[in-house]
Amino acid sequence: MENIKIKATDRSPEIDFDFAANVFTIRGESYPEDVTAFYGEVIDNLETHLEGLDGGSIVFNFELIYFNSSTAKVLMGLFDTLEETAEGEVDVTVNWYYDEEDDTMEELGEEFAEDLENATFNMKKNEQLGGGS
């Protein structure tokens, strides 16, 4: 599958999905006007890729500095997909990056982590989140 790279805008995050390396990153702010249009095909491609995996491991990096409630629903579905993948023969590691001064994003990460039993969830403080990489 072809990699997906979408540059961030004022309202939508950077998407960097490297299917060959099995490393997936969502970075920045997420409050697109049409969440379904923005995430729909990206999530569909990810799900198709994950369904085709037979063992191995994946890493999913969330480096979000803000997201709205519509994005939160997308993320909940994405975490369900990652958990289902981890129930199989695939090792799933989720890295939740948050600014050390952002209690809200830290708490949201902790809440998402509670729903995962089979995937490894790492909380990672990042002093320069949102500054690009």
C-alpha positions as CSV (number, residue, x, y, z in Angstrom):
1,M,0.0,0.0,0.0
2,E,1.2,3.5,-0.8
3,N,2.3,5.6,2.2
4,I,0.0,8.5,3.2
5,K,1.5,12.0,3.9
6,I,-0.8,14.9,4.5
7,K,0.5,18.2,5.5
8,A,-1.0,20.0,8.5
9,T,-3.3,23.0,8.1
10,D,-4.7,25.4,10.7
11,R,-7.6,23.0,11.3
12,S,-6.2,19.5,10.4
13,P,-3.3,17.5,11.6
14,E,-0.3,16.1,9.7
15,I,-0.8,12.5,8.8
16,D,2.3,10.3,8.2
17,F,1.4,6.7,7.6
18,D,4.4,4.5,6.6
19,F,2.8,1.2,5.7
20,A,6.1,-0.5,4.9
21,A,7.6,0.3,8.3
22,N,4.3,0.0,10.1
23,V,4.7,3.4,11.8
24,F,1.7,5.7,11.8
25,T,1.7,9.3,13.1
26,I,-1.0,11.9,13.6
27,R,0.5,15.2,14.7
28,G,-0.9,18.7,15.4
29,E,-4.4,20.1,15.9
30,S,-7.5,18.4,14.7
31,Y,-10.8,20.2,14.1
32,P,-11.5,19.9,10.4
33,E,-14.8,21.2,9.2
34,D,-15.7,17.7,7.9
35,V,-14.1,15.1,10.0
36,T,-15.5,12.2,8.0
37,A,-14.1,13.6,4.8
38,F,-10.7,14.2,6.3
39,Y,-10.2,10.9,8.2
40,G,-12.5,8.6,6.2
41,E,-10.1,7.3,3.4
42,V,-7.1,7.5,5.7
43,I,-8.8,5.2,8.3
44,D,-10.1,2.9,5.6
45,N,-6.6,2.4,4.2
46,L,-5.2,1.8,7.7
47,E,-7.9,-0.8,8.5
48,T,-7.3,-2.6,5.2
49,H,-3.6,-2.7,5.9
50,L,-4.0,-3.9,9.5
51,E,-6.4,-6.6,8.4
52,G,-3.8,-7.9,6.0
53,L,-1.1,-8.2,8.7
54,D,0.0,-11.6,9.8
55,G,2.2,-11.1,12.9
56,G,4.8,-8.4,13.3
57,S,4.4,-5.1,15.1
58,I,3.1,-1.6,14.5
59,V,3.7,1.7,16.2
60,F,1.1,4.4,16.3
61,N,2.2,7.9,17.4
62,F,-0.4,10.4,18.6
63,E,1.2,13.9,18.8
64,L,-2.0,16.0,19.1
65,I,-2.0,19.4,20.8
66,Y,-5.8,19.9,20.4
67,F,-8.8,18.0,19.0
68,N,-12.5,18.6,19.0
69,S,-15.3,16.2,20.0
70,S,-15.8,15.0,16.4
71,T,-12.1,14.0,16.2
72,A,-12.4,12.4,19.6
73,K,-15.1,10.0,18.1
74,V,-12.7,9.2,15.3
75,L,-9.9,8.5,17.8
76,M,-12.2,6.2,19.8
77,G,-12.9,4.2,16.7
78,L,-9.2,4.1,15.9
79,F,-8.3,2.9,19.4
80,D,-10.9,0.1,19.0
81,T,-9.3,-0.9,15.7
82,L,-5.8,-0.9,17.3
83,E,-7.1,-3.0,20.2
84,E,-8.7,-5.5,17.8
85,T,-5.4,-5.7,15.9
86,A,-3.5,-6.3,19.2
87,E,-5.8,-9.2,20.0
88,G,-4.4,-11.0,17.1
89,E,-0.8,-11.9,16.3
90,V,0.3,-8.3,15.9
91,D,2.2,-6.3,18.6
92,V,0.7,-2.8,18.8
93,T,2.5,0.0,20.5
94,V,0.7,3.3,21.0
95,N,2.7,6.4,22.0
96,W,0.7,9.3,23.3
97,Y,2.8,12.5,23.3
98,Y,1.6,15.4,25.3
99,D,3.0,18.8,26.3
100,E,4.2,18.5,29.9
101,E,2.1,21.6,30.8
102,D,-1.1,20.3,29.1
103,D,-3.0,18.5,31.8
104,T,-6.0,18.0,29.5
105,M,-4.1,16.1,26.8
106,E,-2.4,14.0,29.5
107,E,-5.8,13.1,31.0
108,L,-7.2,12.3,27.6
109,G,-4.3,10.0,27.0
110,E,-4.8,8.3,30.3
111,E,-8.5,7.8,29.5
112,F,-7.7,6.2,26.1
113,A,-5.2,4.0,27.7
114,E,-7.8,2.6,30.1
115,D,-9.7,1.1,27.1
116,L,-6.7,-0.9,25.8
117,E,-5.9,-4.3,27.3
118,N,-3.8,-5.9,24.6
119,A,-2.0,-2.9,23.0
120,T,1.0,-1.3,24.8
121,F,0.2,2.3,25.6
122,N,3.0,4.7,26.4
123,M,2.5,8.2,27.8
124,K,5.4,10.4,26.6
125,K,6.0,14.0,27.8
126,N,7.2,16.2,25.0
127,E,8.5,19.7,25.9
128,Q,8.3,20.9,22.3
129,L,5.0,19.4,21.0
130,G,3.5,21.3,18.2
131,G,6.8,22.9,17.2
132,G,7.3,20.5,14.2
133,S,9.9,17.9,13.8
